[in-house]
């Protein structure tokens, strides 16, 4: 990546293009673009011609750089729950919409304003990396609550209640289940969440579909890159047909993601409301 950066601009898409003397502005490169966005650099690929030029004040750029630096140095729990992709996208949106009035450059304040449980993410994480890795491998990266891909080591009995860091109290969760369970005692969460089994089955099916669609999308993008690079010509015959296919496939991915999100929200609302009811019953017991 460093090869493409001069001053504050991500200049080009690849060395091959440069060698062919192809204009960077003719190509899109999502990885370079995302890198540029999250570091508030200027990206001079195709995206620039379709969107607004990215211009930030010096202060906003410095703040963004500071936040990216803090993110890189954040505790493992932060990096596990907020992947670089999510972080980059979210930071970019924030820069676009709020860069005029952006008040702070503190990572904790920023993450809190995005709705993340900052106290949990930054504290109570006395687990070392070996333990985390052991738990991930033990459960083969499968969330023990919903069966989808999981990467977050979770205290079954919340550490805030028990302070229990024993292996037997640790399990693996996806970011969604981890957040949903929050500080709920394990037995309560399991009892309430078992009724969402059909929703979780749908979520697992959608995850599988998305995985296949994304792989297909990558293949198509690879084909397009190979075609246009070989010809050193973004208008090479067949390129537009491939672009159309990529667009259609991307729409399917987006649609499938939207479906998942709806089901996740449904499950979240159900669990939260049942938990509220359970706490209420506990409070009024014996009245
Ligand atoms: Zn899960």
Boltz pocket constraint, residues with backbone or C-beta under 6 A from the ligand:
constraints:
  - pocket:
      binder: B
      contacts: [[A, 143], [A, 144], [A, 145], [A, 146], [A, 147], [A, 148], [A, 149], [A, 150], [A, 173], [A, 174], [A, 175], [A, 176], [A, 177], [A, 178]]
      max_distance: 6.0
